[in-house]
Every structure is written in C-alpha cells, then in structure tokens.
Amino acid sequence: MVISIPGGKVVATMHEIMVKLQENQMTLQAHTDDISLLGAPCMLIANGGTVNWSLSLGSKENMQAVSDATGIAIKG
C-alpha cells in the first residue's frame, strides 16, 4: 500500500516499510518487526538493530492506513 505523507510517500507491506522523502531524495527502510506506531503525535518509529529513525505521518488517517497495511497496533 502506498500512503502519501507530507514530504513523501510510505510504502507499507506486512513485512517492511519504505519511506521515500521527496525533498532530500532519501529512502528509509525497515522490517515491520522493528516498527512501532505512536498515536500522539502520529509517529512511525523504527528501532531495532542498527535501525533508528522516526517520522511524522501527518494525520491519524495515515497512521491507520499504515497500521492496516502492516498489522502493527497503534500505541497511545
């Protein structure tokens, strides 16, 4: 599933998340095992092994779409 966020797109599957940021032409990638979703303030957090980054999803609708695509529960 492709989800538009401020500044880029999130490509979410049951196994991984890829974030493509337009302005920086940067791509962030992580396995869903290393991802958590924080409901307030709508953050996607990657933390596992050598992966450590976070990103604002911009809205609750985007957060729910990522949760639906990956099966990751939203915390808080």
C-alpha positions as CSV (number, residue, x, y, z in Angstrom):
1,M,0.0,0.0,0.0
2,V,1.3,3.5,-0.9
3,I,0.4,6.3,1.5
4,S,1.1,10.0,0.8
5,I,2.5,11.9,3.7
6,P,3.8,15.4,4.0
7,G,7.1,15.5,2.1
8,G,6.9,12.0,0.5
9,K,5.3,8.6,0.5
10,V,5.2,5.5,2.7
11,V,5.2,2.1,1.0
12,A,3.9,-0.4,3.6
13,T,3.6,-4.2,3.4
14,M,3.1,-6.9,6.0
15,H,6.9,-7.4,6.0
16,E,8.6,-4.0,5.6
17,I,8.1,-0.2,5.4
18,M,9.9,2.0,2.9
19,V,9.7,5.8,3.2
20,K,10.6,7.9,0.2
21,L,11.2,11.5,1.1
22,Q,10.9,13.8,-2.0
23,E,12.9,16.9,-0.9
24,N,16.0,15.0,0.2
25,Q,15.6,12.2,-2.3
26,M,16.1,9.9,0.7
27,T,14.7,6.4,1.3
28,L,14.3,4.9,4.7
29,Q,13.6,1.2,5.1
30,A,12.9,-1.2,8.0
31,H,11.3,-4.5,8.7
32,T,7.9,-4.4,10.4
33,D,9.4,-6.2,13.4
34,D,11.4,-3.0,14.1
35,I,8.5,-0.6,13.7
36,S,6.1,0.9,16.2
37,L,3.3,3.4,15.7
38,L,2.7,6.1,18.3
39,G,-0.8,7.6,18.2
40,A,0.1,11.0,19.5
41,P,1.7,12.8,17.7
42,C,1.2,10.3,14.8
43,M,4.7,9.0,14.6
44,L,6.2,6.0,12.8
45,I,9.2,4.8,14.8
46,A,11.9,2.4,13.5
47,N,14.1,1.0,16.2
48,G,15.9,-2.3,16.0
49,G,19.5,-3.5,15.5
50,T,21.2,-0.7,13.6
51,V,18.0,0.9,12.5
52,N,16.9,4.0,14.5
53,W,14.7,6.7,12.9
54,S,11.3,8.3,13.3
55,L,8.9,10.1,11.0
56,S,5.7,12.1,11.4
57,L,2.8,10.6,9.4
58,G,0.9,13.9,9.5
59,S,-2.6,12.5,10.3
60,K,-4.5,9.8,12.1
61,E,-5.8,8.6,8.7
62,N,-2.2,8.0,7.5
63,M,-1.4,6.2,10.8
64,Q,-4.4,4.0,10.5
65,A,-3.6,3.2,6.8
66,V,0.0,2.1,7.9
67,S,-1.5,0.0,10.7
68,D,-4.0,-1.7,8.4
69,A,-1.3,-2.5,5.8
70,T,1.3,-3.8,8.3
71,G,-0.8,-5.3,11.1
72,I,1.1,-3.1,13.6
73,A,-1.1,-1.9,16.5
74,I,-1.1,1.9,17.3
75,K,0.2,2.7,20.8
76,G,-1.1,5.6,22.8
